[in-house]
Amino acid sequence: MRRAGQIVIVISIVAVGVRLIALDHPFTDTWSWRQSDVAAIARNYFEGGFHFAHPQIDWAGDQPGYVGTEFPILPFVAALCYKCLGVHEWIGRIQAVIFFAISLPFFFLLVREIGGESVATSALIFYSFAPVGIMASRCFMPDTPSLALSLIGLYFFARWIATDRSIAFVLAALAISLSILIKLPSAIIGAPLACIAFQRFRFSVIQRLHLWLFAMVALLPAAVWYWHAYQISLTFYPYHFFGAGGFKIMALSWYWKIAKEIPTLALTPVVLILGAIGLFVARPMSGARPFYWWLVAMIVFVVVAGYGNRHPWYRLPLVPIAAVFAGAACGFIGGKIPSPATRVIASVLLLALFGLSSVVALRVFYEPKNGPLRDAGLEVNDITPEDSLIAAADNGDPTVLYYGHRKGWHFLEKDGIYYGDPEGSAPAIADLRELRSKGAKYLVFTSNTAWWLDLYPEFREYVYANSALIAATSDFRIYRLNPATK
């Protein structure tokens, strides 16, 4: 136990240390738009009076911009920290790192009950260093905190079912409740919870009042909050509920693209192959059954919420699931190797291959491809008055508005929501004319959208005739719009 504890501590320290690298970097990576949205909500709390029940984004133009979101405890806590420390990216990011760190011992203990210390140690390594897990657990987003709480709740639920201790019941219910509040799709944790309950009580499970009480404690707060969030989305422009439209079944080609991303960007081929082996060798372990249920629930979720799963972070729960089965495979294969020296060599080679493939995937995630959006935003902040409204051709990424510290609109837009690239000059002119009438004072293009001016000559002539170029680099162009005329 002492040696295993030391190994777990070393793994945990390295895992957290990896996530602290570049923690203060700006939101310019491939997930910049999601982080900039959460960061904008935090800053609007900080500057607008800490109205917790009314999270506020930047892309609603001259309207308040209240939207329906997940339970916004993370941006609210960040806003409180801004009071003492100022506005910094690392304040938002560190919350995910902390939740990840807290989840490590609970994940280890949970897996140890299934397959012992060797399996749990291997699973902990895969859980700690899967590329999508590293990326998500250093981003200002709710996904890692929600997953961490799900794992903690799963551990305490299993302890409660096994021991009937009240403290385990309370901790499990609170953890699961907060997990679902922070991220609604985390409700799929109900699948492994149901499996554990069914293993213990069989078909009398529906007669257990304490299980109904657990469900009420876990689900009622989320039901109340999301009802409130939905009402916010109906009442205030831009009438937006985060995640709306994600539940949509897509074409087979869509799912094939997701399937190709799982081994390359999410888990690495090493974990995927070992996890596939583990699906077979873990079957005799009754304690592993909840993870089979969780895996099935995730597959159903990916299919049903096909459109939502265009975002890699929605598939984050696959990391602990695959880690458990990959750990079981390592335990099985290691048990077939009689020589200790051979086992050590095989382990080192496996870790090297896993680490290399994870680093390759992380380079894609960390690439600052949205740096032009931040650069344009900083320039907007420098050269425009504080009350200026901005029309940003930003591909729906609010990073320009966040770093510009300005309100405005995505361009093109429909009811405040990004509406995609223009299909021609006419829709682009019509939308820009509408935004000018609403008070847009500046128009921003980045290197990702400046091609509109080359492809659509009539639109280009309209922009030139109704604005003045005030800043231009290879990364962006900023125009001052002439006042709209009736």
N, C-alpha and C positions, 0 to 999 in steps of 0.2 A: 504493500500500500504506500509506504513512504517513497519507494523508487518511482511508482506510477504517479504519485502526486508531484514529484519533482519534474518528471517528464511533461506532465500537463502544464505546470507552471512555465516551463521553458517554451513550450509550444505557444502558450497564451501570450507571453511577453513578445515573442517574435511576431505573432499574428497582429497584435495591437501596434507594434512598432512599424510594421509594413504599412499600416493604415494611417500612420502619422506623417508619412512622407508626403510632402507637398500639400499638407492639409490647409495651408493658407492660400493656395492658388485660387485665382478668380474662377468664376463659373463660365468656363470656355470649352469644356470637354463635350463629348457627344451627348451628354444628358443635361446640357446647360439650361434648356428651356424649362424643365421641371424644377430645377434648383432655383432658377431666377424667379419663378412664380412663388415658391415657398419663401424665398428671401424677401420678395416684395411684400408679401403678407406680413412678415416679421417687421420690416421697416415701417410699414403703414400702422401697425400696432404701436410701435415706438413713437412715431411722429403724430399719430392721430388719436391717441387717448386710450389705448388698451381696451377696446370694446370687443371682448373675447368672442361673443356670439356673432360678430359681423366681420369675418375675414375679408380683406379688401385687396384686389389686384390692381395693376397699373394700366391695363389695356381697355379701359371703358371710357376713354376720352374725358369729357367734362362731367361725367356721372360719377357717383361715389365708388362704383365698382365692387359692390358686395356680391359674393358668389357663394354657392354651396360647395363646401369642401369636407374632407375628413375632419375629425375632431382636431382642432388646430393647436394642440398643446405644444408641439415642437416649435413652431414659429413664435408662439406666445412666450415660451421660456427664453428663446433667443432674444426677443425684444426686451425682456426684463434684464438680460445680461448686457444688452446694448446700453442700458442706463449707466452701468458702471464701467464698461470696457470699450464702448464705442461700437460702431457697426463694422464687423469683420466677417469674412467668409468662414474662418475657422470656427467661429462660435456656433454656426449652424451645423457644420460638418462634425464637430466633436460629439454632438449628441448621439449620432449614429454609432460612432466608435465606442462610446460608453455602453450603449445598449448591447452592442456586439460582445464587448468584453464581459459583461455580466452574464450573457447567455452561455459562455464557454463551459463553466463548471457544470451547469445544469444539463447541457447537451452531453457532456462526458458521462455524468452519472446516469442519465437516461439510457444511453447506449450500453453502459457497463452492465446494467440489469438484463440486457438482451443477450450479450455475447461475451462478457468478461472484459478485463482490462486491455488485453491486446487488441481486440476488435474496437473497443471504445477509443483507444489511442489513435489507431489508424483512421477511424471515422472523424476524430477531432482534427487531424491534419487536413483531411479533404474538405471538411467544413470550413476550416480557417483560411484555406488558400485557394479555393475555387475562384476563378477570376471575376465572375459576376458578383460573387459574395464580397470580394475585396472592394470592388468598385462601389457597390450599393452601400456598404458599411462605412464609406467616407464621404457620402453625398448628403446634402441638406434635403433629405427626402424622408418620408415616413416608413418606407418599406422595411429597412433593417430593424428599426425599433419595434415594428409590428411583428416581424418574424421572431425576434428575440423574445418578446412577450408570449408569443404562441408556444415556443419551446419551453419557456419557464412554466407556463400554465399546463402544458402537457405533462411535464415532470411532476408537478404537484398534484395534478389530477390522478396520475398513476399511483402516487403515494397515498392519496386520500382513499382511493378504491381499495388499496392493499391494507391500510392501517385504520381507516375510518377516523382519522384524527381531524378535529375541527379546524386547526390552524392550516392544514394542507388544503381543506375545502375552501377556506377564505382566500388563501393566496392563489389557488388555481382559478377561482371565479374572478378575482380582481384582475389577474394577469390576462385571462382570455377576454374579459370585457374590454380592457384598455386596448388590447391588440386589435379587436374588431373596430373599436372607436377610431383608432388611428388609421386603419386601413381596412375598408369593408371586405375586400376579397379574402381577408384572413379568416373569414367565417368558415372556410373549408377545413380549418383545424377541427371542426366538428366531426369530420370523418374518423380520424384516429381516436378522438375522445369517445365517440360512439362505439368503436371497436373495443376499447378497453372496458367500457361499461358492459357491453354485451358478453365479453369473455367472462366477466365476473358474475353477472346476474342472469345471463341467457334471456329467455323470452319474458321473464318477470321484470325486465328493465323498465317497461312502461308503467309499472306499478310502484316504482320507487319514488316517493315524494321528494326525497332529498335530491334526486337527479333533476326533477322538474324545477326545484328551487335553484339548483345550479344553473340550469338553462335560463331561468328568469333573470338571475343576477348577471349572467354573462351577456344576455341579448337585449334586455330592456333598455339600459342606457344607450346602446347603439341605436335602437329603434327610435328613441326620443330625439337623439341628436340628428340622425339622418332625416327624420321627418322635418325638423327645424331647418336643416340645410336645404332640403328640397323646397320648402316655403320661401327661403331666401332667393333661390334660383328662379322662382316664379314671380317674385316681387320686384327685383332690382335688375336693371340693365347691367351686364349683357345677358342676363337670364341663363346663367351657366351653372351646371352642376358637374364638378370634377368627375371624370370617368364616364359621363353620360355617352351613350352610343357604343360603349365598348362591347356589350353583349350582342354579338352579331356573328353568325356562322359564315365563314368565308369559303372561297374556292380552294380546291386541293393544293394548287400551287402556292397559296398563302401558307398553308400548314407545312408544306415541304420546305419553304424558306425558314420557318421557325425550327423545324427539325434539324436543318443544317447548322443553325446557330447554336444549338444546345451543346454539341461536342466541341465546337471551335471557340465559342465566346463565353459560354456559361460554365460548363463543367470541366472541360478538357477531354480529349479522347481517352486518357488514362482512367479517369473517374467513370466515364460512360461505360467503357469495356468492363472494368471491375464491378461496376454497379449491376451490369447485365448478368455477370456471373453470380453476383451476390443474390439476385432475385431467386436463383435456384438453390444455392447452398444455405440461405437463411430460412428456408421454408420450415425446417424442423424446429426452429426457435419460435415458440409461441409469443415471446415478447416482441418479435419483429412484426407480427401481424398488423398492428396499428399503422406501420409505415407502408404496408401494402395498401391499406385502405386510403391512406393519405395520397399515395401515388395515383391510385385510380381517380380520386377526387380531383387531383391536379390535371390529369389527362382530360377529364370531363370539362374542367374549367377552361383549359386551353382551347378546346373545341368550341364550347358554347360562347366564350368571350374571345373569339378569334380575333376580332378587330382590336380589342384592348391589348392583346398579346403582341401587337406590333412593338410594344415597349418591352425590352428585355427584363426589366425589373419585376414585371408581373409574374415571371417564372422563377423568382428568387427562392420560393420554398422547395424547388427541386434540389437545391444545394444540400440541405440537411438530409433529405430523403435519399438522394444518391450517395451521400457520404456514409450513411448507415449500411447500405447494401455493399458499397465498395469496401468498407471496413470488414464486413462479414466475409467477403471474398478473400481479403488479405489474410484473415485468420484461418480460413480453410486452406488456402494455398500454402501458407507458412507451416501449417501442421503436417503437410505432405513432404516438407523438405527436412530430412533428418539432420543435416549438418548445420550447426550454429553459424559457422563461418559462411556457408553458402546463403543462409537466410540473411545475414548482415549485408553481404554483397548485393543480393537481390533487392533488399530494402533500399540501399543507397542508390542503386540504378533506377529503381521505381520513383523514388523521391526526386532524383535529378530530372527524369523525364517529365514528371508532373510539374515540377517547378518551372522548367523551361517552357512548357506549353502554356502555363499560366501567365508567365511574363510576356509571351508573344501576344496573348489575347489582351492583356492589360495595356499594352502599347496602343492598341486600337482604341480602347476605352478612354485612355488618358490624353489622346491626341487633341491639342487645343484648336480643333478645326473651326470653332466658333469665335476665335479671337477677334476677327473683324467686327463682329457684333459688339463686343465690349469696347473696342477701339472707337467705333462710331458713337457708342453711348457716352464715353468719356469726353469726346469732342463736343457732343450735344450739350453735355453738362457745362462745358467751358464757354461756349459761344452763344447760348440761347438764354433768354430771361427765364427765371424760375417758374413762372406760371404758363410757360409755353406748352401748347399741345402738339404732339408729334404724330405724324403718319409714318410708320416704319415698315418698309418692304423687307420683312425679316423672316419670311418663311414660318411665321407663327411662333417664333422664339422671342420672348419678352426681354432677352438680355440687353438689347439696345435701350429699352425703356428703363430697365433696372439700373444700369450703369449711367444712363443719362439723367437719372433721378427726375424723370418727367412722366406725366400722364400722356396717354395718347391712344392710338389704335394700331392694330395690325393692318397691313395693306397688302392685298385686298382683304375686305372683311364683309361679313354678313351678320347683323345683330351682334357686332362686337367680336365675333369669332373669326379666326383666320379662314379665308375662303379659297386659298390656293393661288397658283399662278394665273395671270390673266390669259384668256383664250384669244385675245386680240386687243387692238387699241380701244375699241368702243367700251368694253366693260371696265378697262383700267381708267379711262377718262371719266366715265360715269361715277365710279367709286371715289376717285380723287376729288371730283367736283362735289360730291356729297360730303366728304370729310372736310373740305374747305368751308362748306356752308355751316358745318357744326363747330368750326373754330380751329381747325388744324392750321398751325402757323409754319411748320417745317416738315419737309419730306426727306426721308433718309433711305438711301439705297446702300447695300453692302456688296461686296464682290460676288455674293451668291445671287443677287437679284438685279445688278446693274445691266445685265443682258437684256432686260425688258426694253431699255431705251434703244438698244441696237436692233432688236427684233421687230419692234412695233414703231415705225416712223411717225405715225399720226400721234401716238401717245407721247413720243419724244418731243414733237413740236408743241404739243399742249403744255408739257412741263416747262419747256424753254420759254414759252410765251407767257406763262403765269407764275414764274418764280425766278429767283436769282441764285446761282451757285455760290455758296459762301465757304465751302470747305470740300476738298477732294484729295484723296490719296488712292493708292492701288487697292485699298481695302474698303473704301466707302466714298459716298458723295452725299453732301447735305445741301438742300435747297431751302431758301426762305420763300414761302408761298405768298403771293400777292393776296390781299384781302378778297374774299369772294364778292362778286357783284350780283345783284338780283337780275 
